[in-house]
Structure formats: C-alpha cells, structure tokens
C-alpha cells in the first residue's frame, strides 16, 4: 500500500498563499522553501522588497527585517514569548488580521506594559508574562505605573474580581478612572446606592443615597 508523506509546513503555507489558482496576488507573501521542504533562511515580500531572517519554524527573527537581503548566516533565533505570540497572531502574511489581537513587544523581547486591541479601542495593563491585569481595561490607554501595572484602585478592584474577572454576588466593585484613580461616584449595583469618594477612595460622609449623587 502506498502512503503519501505529509507535506512540510513551509510547503503547506506556500500552497495556501497561492490558493486554488496557484497564483498569489502581487502583494501577498509567499514563503520560500528549500527542496527538502524546510524554510529558506531569508524570506522576502516581493511587493516591498523587504526581507528578513527566519528560524527553522519559519518565524521571523526579530530585528532582522531590512530593505534587500539580510545576512542570516551568523544570526541565531532567540524568540521570547512575546515575539512568538506576535508572530502567531500575524500568521504568515506579516499583516494584521481583522479582530486579531497582536501583542506589542519591547526591544528586549518582553511585553510592553500597555497592550491594546485596535479593533475594539480597548487597552489594558499586563504583567511580565503578558497576562492582562484585571481591572485595567479601558477605552483609552491606562497608566501602568509599574510592571505590576496597578494603582491602589486597580489593586482593590483586582482583589474583588480575582482572576476570573467576576465578582461574588453582592460584593462592591470599585470603579477606576483611566489613569488609575477612583471615580468620584462609586455605586453598589446590588443595592442601588451610590456615594462620593475622595482621592483615596474613602467615602465622603452623608453623600450616600439611592441613585447617583452630584459630587
């Protein structure tokens, strides 16, 4: 019985890029494969004439992209978790896919403290491993004051929500501003009562009432 060996990853990506017609659009990236099916060490996007080095898995080696062909002979692959996550998100086109989150990395390969999703306009703080810090997601860029990324309000909010992001029934969850401070009006959703707070989140006496007070 004849068994056909599975196609190497590079060949599969090459076929996908060319599609059913076998001819890819001029702007498309087509992986270049060696005769044995492995990736050529230099990959190029012909439309822009930019090239980059890749490792054996086809992932781009950070810092190797340049106009023309780079010298990849002395370059070794050293992908961090951030780089790997970024390459996976960008897939093989090198371009952003709609609604796909692409992590941003610092030059040393670590995660940027603030990550954003352009499709939704949301941003949030992350820890050193790229994990979102609960309570930091906002419609604008939050202030991640340290690698921990949390202000006092955000820390309190995270303690309440935990890593599940869901509070226990009846628990008060503080609301934080985009820069990490306490919202002037705080409310308990279960009771419907709201109150004013100072800059440290302390309730201002006699401000609590049913509905939202004017603070």
For each residue, the residues with C-beta under 8 A, 3 or more apart:
1:
2:
3:
4:
5:
6:
7: 11 12 15 37
8: 11 12 33 36 37 38
9: 12 13 37 57 58
10: 13 14 31 32 33 34 37 38 39 58
11: 7 8 14 15 33 37
12: 7 8 9 15 16
13: 9 10 16 17 31 58 92
14: 10 11 17 18 30 31 32 33
15: 7 11 12 18
16: 12 13 19 92
17: 13 14 24 28 29 30 31 92
18: 14 15 21 22 23 24 30
19: 16 22 23 24
20:
21: 18
22: 18 19
23: 18 19
24: 17 18 19 28 30
25: 28
26: 46 47
27: 47
28: 17 24 25 47 93
29: 17 43 45 92 93 94
30: 14 17 18 24 46
31: 10 13 14 17 39 43 58 92
32: 10 14 39 40 42 43 44
33: 8 10 11 14 37 38 39 40
34: 10 37 38 39 40
35:
36: 8
37: 7 8 9 10 11 33 34
38: 8 10 33 34 56
39: 10 31 32 33 34 43 54 55 56 57 58
40: 32 33 34 43 54
41: 53 54 72 73
42: 32 51 52 53 54 69 70 72
43: 29 31 32 39 40 51 52 53 54 58 60
44: 32 49 50 51 52 69
45: 29 48 49 50 51 94
46: 26 30 49
47: 26 27 28
48: 45
49: 44 45 46 67 68
50: 44 45 65 66 67
51: 42 43 44 45 65 66 67 68 69 70
52: 42 43 44 60 61 64 65 66 70
53: 41 42 43 60 61 64 70 72 75
54: 39 40 41 42 43 57 58 59 60 61 72 77
55: 39 58 59 61 77 79
56: 38 39 77
57: 9 39 54
58: 9 10 13 31 39 43 54 55 92
59: 54 55 77 79 83 84 87
60: 43 52 53 54 64 65 87 94
61: 52 53 54 55 64 72 75 76 77 78 79
62: 79 83 105 109
63:
64: 52 53 60 61 70 72 75
65: 50 51 52 60 70
66: 50 51 52 70
67: 49 50 51
68: 49 51
69: 42 44 51
70: 42 51 52 53 64 65 66 75
71: 74 75
72: 41 42 53 54 61 64 75
73: 41
74: 71
75: 53 61 64 70 71 72
76: 61
77: 54 55 56 59 61
78: 61 109
79: 55 59 61 62 83 84 87 109
80: 83 84 105 109 110
81: 84 85 111 129 130
82: 85 86 103 104 105 106 109 110 111 130
83: 59 62 79 80 86 87 105 109
84: 59 79 80 81 87 88
85: 81 82 88 89 103 130
86: 82 83 89 90 102 103 104 105
87: 59 60 79 83 84 90
88: 84 85 91
89: 85 86 97 100 101 102 103
90: 86 87 93 94 95 96 97 102
91: 88 97
92: 13 16 17 29 31 58
93: 28 29 90 97
94: 29 45 60 90
95: 90
96: 90 100 102 118
97: 89 90 91 93 100
98: 119
99: 119
100: 89 96 97 119
101: 89 115 117
102: 86 89 90 96
103: 82 85 86 89 111 112 115 130
104: 82 86 111 112 114 115 116
105: 62 80 82 83 86 109 110 111 112
106: 82 109 110 111 112
107:
108:
109: 62 78 79 80 82 83 105 106
110: 80 82 105 106 128
111: 81 82 103 104 105 106 115 126 128 129 130
112: 103 104 105 106 115 126
113: 125 126 144 147 149
114: 104 123 124 125 126 141 142 144
115: 101 103 104 111 112 123 124 125 126 130 132
116: 104 121 122 123 124 141
117: 101 120 121 122 123
118: 96 121
119: 98 99 100
120: 117
121: 116 117 118 139
122: 116 117 137 138 139
123: 114 115 116 117 137 138 139 140 141 142
124: 114 115 116 132 133 136 137 138 142
125: 113 114 115 132 133 136 142 144 149 150 154
126: 111 112 113 114 115 129 130 131 132 133 149
127: 130 131 133 147 148 149
128: 110 111 147
129: 81 111 126
130: 81 82 85 103 111 115 126 127
131: 126 127
132: 115 124 125 126 136 137
133: 124 125 126 127 136 144 148 149 150 154 158
134: 157 158 161 162 163 165
135: 150 153 154 157 158 161 176
136: 124 125 132 133 142 144 149 150 154
137: 122 123 124 132 142
138: 122 123 124 141 142 178
139: 121 122 123 178
140: 123 178
141: 114 116 123 138 178
142: 114 123 124 125 136 137 138 149 154 178 179 180
143: 151 178 179 180
144: 113 114 125 133 136 147 149 150
145: 149 150 151 180
146: 149 150
147: 113 127 128 144
148: 127 133
149: 113 125 126 127 133 136 142 144 145 146 154
150: 125 133 135 136 144 145 146 154 155 158 180
151: 143 145 154 155 176 179 180 181
152: 155 156 180 200 201
153: 135 156 157 174 176 177 180 181 182 201
154: 125 133 135 136 142 149 150 151 157 158 176 180
155: 150 151 152 158 159
156: 152 153 159 160 174 201
157: 134 135 153 154 160 161 173 174 175 176
158: 133 134 135 150 154 155 161 162
159: 155 156 162
160: 156 157 167 171 172 173 174
161: 134 135 157 158 164 165 166 167 173
162: 134 158 159 165 166
163: 134
164: 161
165: 134 161 162
166: 161 162
167: 160 161 171 173
168: 171
169: 190
170: 190
171: 160 167 168
172: 160 186 188
173: 157 160 161 167 189
174: 153 156 157 160 182 183 186 201
175: 157 182 183 185 186 187
176: 135 151 153 154 157 180 181 182 183
177: 153 180 181 182 183
178: 138 139 140 141 142 143
179: 142 143 151
180: 142 143 145 150 151 152 153 154 176 177
181: 151 153 176 177 199
182: 153 174 175 176 177 186 197 198 199 200 201
183: 174 175 176 177 186 197
184: 196 197 215
185: 175 194 195 196 197 212 213 215
186: 172 174 175 182 183 194 195 196 197 201 203
187: 175 192 193 194 195 212
188: 172 191 192 193 194
189: 173 192
190: 169 170
191: 188
192: 187 188 189 210 211
193: 187 188 208 209 210
194: 185 186 187 188 208 209 211 212 213
195: 185 186 187 203 204 207 208 209 213
196: 184 185 186 203 204 207 213 215
197: 182 183 184 185 186 200 201 202 203 204 215
198: 182 201 202 204
199: 181 182
200: 152 182 197
201: 152 153 156 174 182 186 197 198
202: 197 198
203: 186 195 196 197 207 208
204: 195 196 197 198 207 215
205:
206:
207: 195 196 203 204 213 215
208: 193 194 195 203 213
209: 193 194 195 213
210: 192 193
211: 192 194
212: 185 187 194
213: 185 194 195 196 207 208 209
214:
215: 184 185 196 197 204 207
